[in-house]
């Protein structure tokens, strides 16, 4: 019996559309490599139905399944660009706004050397 998740209906349309695109790309990459769904599912240690759900863009598929598919296809390095700190433009702008406008140096007291 499958569980009903409230989060599925609460997802923004762009998230759902992006998941469909990712699924299509994984399917295309698998076909380009002449790997059947059954063979790829076996390599991923999942069922063929789970792989099919991923390729159809179902948002309930776990991140682990997605990463496993990318690993089988040799595309696992691409996932490292997601949320990379150096590409987080908004975060970098917010961090820059917190920097002080001026740097004050402390006055040093020179002690006499007797």
Secondary structure, DSSP 8 states (H G I E B T S, - for coil): -----HHHHHS-HHHHHHHHHHHHHHHHHHHHTT--HHHHHHHHTS-HHHHHHHHTT-TTS-HHHHHHHHHHHT-GGGGGGTT-GGG-HHHHHHHHHHS-S-------------
